[in-house]
């Protein structure tokens, strides 16, 4: 297990060209994996949605647009807020 900050799940599929010119940040690895199948930039935090502060968002510094895909619950709202702070 790497030391903190943990790398984002899906960095190996990150490209600078995507259909939406954006990076999708998902609340889970299942969602990010589905986006990979569509060849879209799908990332998520390692070790779950509650781990945003321990994840390394620096590889995203060259991107300008982000779309956060979250669950429609309180935890999803917290995830979105925490991701926005990290970005």
DRENLUMRO-551840 format. One record per atom (N, C-alpha, C): residue number from 1; z, y, x. Coordinates in nm, 4 decimals, decimal comma. Layout:
N
{atom NUM; {Z; Y; X}}
...
REM end
This chain:
87
{atom 1; {0,0000; -0,1180; 0,0858}}
{atom 1; {0,0000; 0,0000; 0,0000}}
{atom 1; {0,0000; 0,1239; 0,0901}}
{atom 2; {-0,0958; 0,2157; 0,0693}}
{atom 2; {-0,0999; 0,3358; 0,1524}}
{atom 2; {0,0180; 0,4283; 0,1220}}
{atom 3; {0,0483; 0,5117; 0,2164}}
{atom 3; {0,1554; 0,6081; 0,1948}}
{atom 3; {0,1043; 0,7225; 0,1076}}
{atom 4; {0,1974; 0,7952; 0,0470}}
{atom 4; {0,1568; 0,9069; -0,0389}}
{atom 4; {0,1035; 1,0193; 0,0467}}
{atom 5; {0,0105; 1,0972; 0,0009}}
{atom 5; {-0,0496; 1,0878; -0,1319}}
{atom 5; {-0,1490; 0,9731; -0,1406}}
{atom 6; {-0,1508; 0,9096; -0,2567}}
{atom 6; {-0,2402; 0,7965; -0,2799}}
{atom 6; {-0,3817; 0,8459; -0,3079}}
{atom 7; {-0,4827; 0,7721; -0,2643}}
{atom 7; {-0,6212; 0,8107; -0,2962}}
{atom 7; {-0,6479; 0,7890; -0,4451}}
{atom 8; {-0,7383; 0,8657; -0,4996}}
{atom 8; {-0,7773; 0,8496; -0,6390}}
{atom 8; {-0,8574; 0,7212; -0,6558}}
{atom 9; {-0,8374; 0,6528; -0,7666}}
{atom 9; {-0,9145; 0,5332; -0,7983}}
{atom 9; {-1,0568; 0,5754; -0,8330}}
{atom 10; {-1,1555; 0,5150; -0,7688}}
{atom 10; {-1,2950; 0,5433; -0,7974}}
{atom 10; {-1,3629; 0,6357; -0,6986}}
{atom 11; {-1,2954; 0,6735; -0,5926}}
{atom 11; {-1,3570; 0,7631; -0,4935}}
{atom 11; {-1,4831; 0,7029; -0,4323}}
{atom 12; {-1,4874; 0,5716; -0,4213}}
{atom 12; {-1,6047; 0,5070; -0,3609}}
{atom 12; {-1,7306; 0,5248; -0,4460}}
{atom 13; {-1,7162; 0,5613; -0,5718}}
{atom 13; {-1,8330; 0,5815; -0,6581}}
{atom 13; {-1,8661; 0,7292; -0,6764}}
{atom 14; {-1,7933; 0,8165; -0,6115}}
{atom 14; {-1,8114; 0,9604; -0,6290}}
{atom 14; {-1,9405; 1,0075; -0,5635}}
{atom 15; {-2,0244; 1,0762; -0,6411}}
{atom 15; {-2,1482; 1,1336; -0,5898}}
{atom 15; {-2,1536; 1,2798; -0,6299}}
{atom 16; {-2,2359; 1,3551; -0,5629}}
{atom 16; {-2,2479; 1,4963; -0,5948}}
{atom 16; {-2,3508; 1,5216; -0,7038}}
{atom 17; {-2,4220; 1,4184; -0,7423}}
{atom 17; {-2,5204; 1,4316; -0,8493}}
{atom 17; {-2,4746; 1,3447; -0,9649}}
{atom 18; {-2,4554; 1,4056; -1,0799}}
{atom 18; {-2,4190; 1,3305; -1,1987}}
{atom 18; {-2,4870; 1,3947; -1,3186}}
{atom 19; {-2,5017; 1,3208; -1,4262}}
{atom 19; {-2,5725; 1,3749; -1,5428}}
{atom 19; {-2,5094; 1,5027; -1,5988}}
{atom 20; {-2,3801; 1,5185; -1,5812}}
{atom 20; {-2,3113; 1,6342; -1,6381}}
{atom 20; {-2,2723; 1,7372; -1,5325}}
{atom 21; {-2,3060; 1,7111; -1,4057}}
{atom 21; {-2,2623; 1,7968; -1,2955}}
{atom 21; {-2,1115; 1,8170; -1,2999}}
{atom 22; {-2,0408; 1,7112; -1,3334}}
{atom 22; {-1,8953; 1,7189; -1,3465}}
{atom 22; {-1,8337; 1,5868; -1,3006}}
{atom 23; {-1,7046; 1,5923; -1,2768}}
{atom 23; {-1,6271; 1,4738; -1,2443}}
{atom 23; {-1,5395; 1,4428; -1,3656}}
{atom 24; {-1,5459; 1,3192; -1,4127}}
{atom 24; {-1,4597; 1,2753; -1,5215}}
{atom 24; {-1,3299; 1,2230; -1,4612}}
{atom 25; {-1,2191; 1,2734; -1,5088}}
{atom 25; {-1,0886; 1,2249; -1,4653}}
{atom 25; {-1,0257; 1,1580; -1,5874}}
{atom 26; {-1,0069; 1,0280; -1,5766}}
{atom 26; {-0,9602; 0,9473; -1,6891}}
{atom 26; {-0,8121; 0,9177; -1,6768}}
{atom 27; {-0,7547; 0,8773; -1,7898}}
{atom 27; {-0,6133; 0,8431; -1,7899}}
{atom 27; {-0,5884; 0,6983; -1,7471}}
{atom 28; {-0,6913; 0,6238; -1,7213}}
{atom 28; {-0,6703; 0,4854; -1,6812}}
{atom 28; {-0,7882; 0,4278; -1,6044}}
{atom 29; {-0,7607; 0,3185; -1,5350}}
{atom 29; {-0,8629; 0,2546; -1,4529}}
{atom 29; {-0,9713; 0,1884; -1,5370}}
{atom 30; {-0,9371; 0,1398; -1,6569}}
{atom 30; {-1,0384; 0,0795; -1,7437}}
{atom 30; {-1,1461; 0,1812; -1,7791}}
{atom 31; {-1,1039; 0,2990; -1,8163}}
{atom 31; {-1,1979; 0,4050; -1,8537}}
{atom 31; {-1,2824; 0,4464; -1,7332}}
{atom 32; {-1,2195; 0,4626; -1,6181}}
{atom 32; {-1,2933; 0,5006; -1,4974}}
{atom 32; {-1,3950; 0,3925; -1,4600}}
{atom 33; {-1,3584; 0,2657; -1,4738}}
{atom 33; {-1,4500; 0,1561; -1,4428}}
{atom 33; {-1,5690; 0,1545; -1,5374}}
{atom 34; {-1,5457; 0,1857; -1,6635}}
{atom 34; {-1,6555; 0,1936; -1,7591}}
{atom 34; {-1,7531; 0,3045; -1,7203}}
{atom 35; {-1,7004; 0,4182; -1,6776}}
{atom 35; {-1,7865; 0,5282; -1,6340}}
{atom 35; {-1,8665; 0,4904; -1,5101}}
{atom 36; {-1,8084; 0,4097; -1,4223}}
{atom 36; {-1,8807; 0,3626; -1,3033}}
{atom 36; {-2,0013; 0,2796; -1,3444}}
{atom 37; {-1,9865; 0,1996; -1,4496}}
{atom 37; {-2,0986; 0,1190; -1,4972}}
{atom 37; {-2,2126; 0,2069; -1,5474}}
{atom 38; {-2,1794; 0,3263; -1,5963}}
{atom 38; {-2,2811; 0,4214; -1,6414}}
{atom 38; {-2,3331; 0,5077; -1,5268}}
{atom 39; {-2,2806; 0,4856; -1,4061}}
{atom 39; {-2,3131; 0,5614; -1,2860}}
{atom 39; {-2,2728; 0,7085; -1,2983}}
{atom 40; {-2,1590; 0,7306; -1,3613}}
{atom 40; {-2,1012; 0,8643; -1,3719}}
{atom 40; {-1,9806; 0,8713; -1,2800}}
{atom 41; {-1,9432; 0,9927; -1,2415}}
{atom 41; {-1,8269; 1,0140; -1,1558}}
{atom 41; {-1,6994; 0,9968; -1,2372}}
{atom 42; {-1,6386; 0,8809; -1,2274}}
{atom 42; {-1,5147; 0,8535; -1,3003}}
{atom 42; {-1,4009; 0,8250; -1,2048}}
{atom 43; {-1,2953; 0,9026; -1,2146}}
{atom 43; {-1,1783; 0,8863; -1,1285}}
{atom 43; {-1,0519; 0,8785; -1,2125}}
{atom 44; {-0,9481; 0,8268; -1,1534}}
{atom 44; {-0,8164; 0,8301; -1,2151}}
{atom 44; {-0,7123; 0,8224; -1,1057}}
{atom 45; {-0,5904; 0,8519; -1,1417}}
{atom 45; {-0,4819; 0,8457; -1,0445}}
{atom 45; {-0,4468; 0,7000; -1,0170}}
{atom 46; {-0,4066; 0,6739; -0,8956}}
{atom 46; {-0,3623; 0,5405; -0,8587}}
{atom 46; {-0,2211; 0,5193; -0,9108}}
{atom 47; {-0,1926; 0,4011; -0,9572}}
{atom 47; {-0,0611; 0,3622; -1,0088}}
{atom 47; {-0,0240; 0,4304; -1,1405}}
{atom 48; {-0,1218; 0,4688; -1,2197}}
{atom 48; {-0,0932; 0,5147; -1,3548}}
{atom 48; {-0,0975; 0,6639; -1,3767}}
{atom 49; {-0,0971; 0,6993; -1,5043}}
{atom 49; {-0,1102; 0,8390; -1,5457}}
{atom 49; {0,0110; 0,9232; -1,5082}}
{atom 50; {0,1241; 0,8611; -1,4874}}
{atom 50; {0,2448; 0,9366; -1,4514}}
{atom 50; {0,2537; 0,9640; -1,3023}}
{atom 51; {0,1476; 0,9357; -1,2284}}
{atom 51; {0,1514; 0,9459; -1,0831}}
{atom 51; {0,0598; 1,0553; -1,0298}}
{atom 52; {0,0327; 1,1590; -1,1080}}
{atom 52; {-0,0612; 1,2618; -1,0633}}
{atom 52; {-0,0100; 1,3387; -0,9428}}
{atom 53; {0,1186; 1,3642; -0,9359}}
{atom 53; {0,1708; 1,4428; -0,8239}}
{atom 53; {0,1688; 1,3652; -0,6928}}
{atom 54; {0,1559; 1,2337; -0,7000}}
{atom 54; {0,1493; 1,1513; -0,5786}}
{atom 54; {0,0067; 1,1143; -0,5411}}
{atom 55; {-0,0910; 1,1695; -0,6120}}
{atom 55; {-0,2309; 1,1384; -0,5853}}
{atom 55; {-0,2968; 1,2506; -0,5064}}
{atom 56; {-0,3922; 1,2142; -0,4234}}
{atom 56; {-0,4612; 1,3094; -0,3368}}
{atom 56; {-0,5885; 1,3598; -0,4051}}
{atom 57; {-0,5859; 1,4834; -0,4519}}
{atom 57; {-0,6996; 1,5436; -0,5205}}
{atom 57; {-0,7890; 1,6241; -0,4266}}
{atom 58; {-0,7607; 1,6262; -0,2963}}
{atom 58; {-0,8400; 1,7080; -0,2042}}
{atom 58; {-0,9874; 1,6686; -0,1961}}
{atom 59; {-1,0272; 1,5414; -0,2168}}
{atom 59; {-1,1711; 1,5117; -0,2137}}
{atom 59; {-1,2500; 1,5833; -0,3246}}
{atom 60; {-1,1817; 1,6361; -0,4239}}
{atom 60; {-1,2487; 1,7038; -0,5343}}
{atom 60; {-1,2702; 1,8522; -0,5094}}
{atom 61; {-1,2336; 1,9007; -0,3921}}
{atom 61; {-1,2381; 2,0451; -0,3655}}
{atom 61; {-1,3793; 2,1028; -0,3681}}
{atom 62; {-1,4815; 2,0193; -0,3534}}
{atom 62; {-1,6186; 2,0684; -0,3525}}
{atom 62; {-1,6846; 2,0657; -0,4903}}
{atom 63; {-1,6148; 2,0138; -0,5879}}
{atom 63; {-1,6675; 2,0076; -0,7235}}
{atom 63; {-1,6156; 2,1267; -0,8042}}
{atom 64; {-1,6945; 2,1689; -0,9015}}
{atom 64; {-1,6580; 2,2872; -0,9787}}
{atom 64; {-1,6265; 2,2573; -1,1243}}
{atom 65; {-1,6737; 2,1453; -1,1757}}
{atom 65; {-1,6525; 2,1134; -1,3166}}
{atom 65; {-1,5829; 1,9783; -1,3300}}
{atom 66; {-1,4843; 1,9759; -1,4187}}
{atom 66; {-1,4057; 1,8551; -1,4420}}
{atom 66; {-1,3921; 1,8342; -1,5920}}
{atom 67; {-1,3992; 1,7095; -1,6327}}
{atom 67; {-1,3767; 1,6719; -1,7716}}
{atom 67; {-1,2648; 1,5685; -1,7704}}
{atom 68; {-1,1561; 1,5996; -1,8385}}
{atom 68; {-1,0418; 1,5087; -1,8424}}
{atom 68; {-1,0493; 1,4276; -1,9717}}
{atom 69; {-1,0539; 1,2971; -1,9575}}
{atom 69; {-1,0537; 1,2058; -2,0718}}
{atom 69; {-0,9149; 1,1461; -2,0822}}
{atom 70; {-0,8468; 1,1754; -2,1919}}
{atom 70; {-0,7076; 1,1338; -2,2044}}
{atom 70; {-0,6846; 1,0634; -2,3366}}
{atom 71; {-0,5711; 0,9971; -2,3459}}
{atom 71; {-0,5284; 0,9392; -2,4719}}
{atom 71; {-0,4781; 1,0515; -2,5620}}
{atom 72; {-0,4873; 1,0312; -2,6909}}
{atom 72; {-0,4446; 1,1332; -2,7870}}
{atom 72; {-0,2977; 1,1127; -2,8223}}
{atom 73; {-0,2111; 1,1369; -2,7250}}
{atom 73; {-0,0672; 1,1272; -2,7461}}
{atom 73; {0,0036; 1,2229; -2,6508}}
{atom 74; {0,1353; 1,2247; -2,6564}}
{atom 74; {0,2118; 1,3177; -2,5725}}
{atom 74; {0,1894; 1,2900; -2,4238}}
{atom 75; {0,1856; 1,1630; -2,3877}}
{atom 75; {0,1632; 1,1269; -2,2467}}
{atom 75; {0,0252; 1,1741; -2,2004}}
{atom 76; {-0,0740; 1,1661; -2,2878}}
{atom 76; {-0,2080; 1,2134; -2,2539}}
{atom 76; {-0,2115; 1,3631; -2,2321}}
{atom 77; {-0,1386; 1,4374; -2,3150}}
{atom 77; {-0,1309; 1,5828; -2,2976}}
{atom 77; {-0,0624; 1,6175; -2,1655}}
{atom 78; {0,0415; 1,5438; -2,1310}}
{atom 78; {0,1104; 1,5659; -2,0028}}
{atom 78; {0,0179; 1,5325; -1,8860}}
{atom 79; {-0,0598; 1,4251; -1,8990}}
{atom 79; {-0,1543; 1,3869; -1,7956}}
{atom 79; {-0,2560; 1,4992; -1,7719}}
{atom 80; {-0,3095; 1,5537; -1,8809}}
{atom 80; {-0,4089; 1,6611; -1,8693}}
{atom 80; {-0,3494; 1,7826; -1,7995}}
{atom 81; {-0,2298; 1,8199; -1,8373}}
{atom 81; {-0,1625; 1,9348; -1,7752}}
{atom 81; {-0,1397; 1,9078; -1,6262}}
{atom 82; {-0,0918; 1,7901; -1,5915}}
{atom 82; {-0,0622; 1,7574; -1,4526}}
{atom 82; {-0,1887; 1,7541; -1,3672}}
{atom 83; {-0,2973; 1,7029; -1,4235}}
{atom 83; {-0,4249; 1,6999; -1,3511}}
{atom 83; {-0,4743; 1,8424; -1,3268}}
{atom 84; {-0,4631; 1,9275; -1,4288}}
{atom 84; {-0,5061; 2,0668; -1,4130}}
{atom 84; {-0,4273; 2,1362; -1,3024}}
{atom 85; {-0,2997; 2,1090; -1,2924}}
{atom 85; {-0,2174; 2,1679; -1,1863}}
{atom 85; {-0,2648; 2,1196; -1,0497}}
{atom 86; {-0,2961; 1,9908; -1,0385}}
{atom 86; {-0,3394; 1,9346; -0,9098}}
{atom 86; {-0,4770; 1,9870; -0,8678}}
{atom 87; {-0,5647; 2,0060; -0,9635}}
{atom 87; {-0,6992; 2,0551; -0,9316}}
{atom 87; {-0,6903; 2,2003; -0,8921}}
REM end
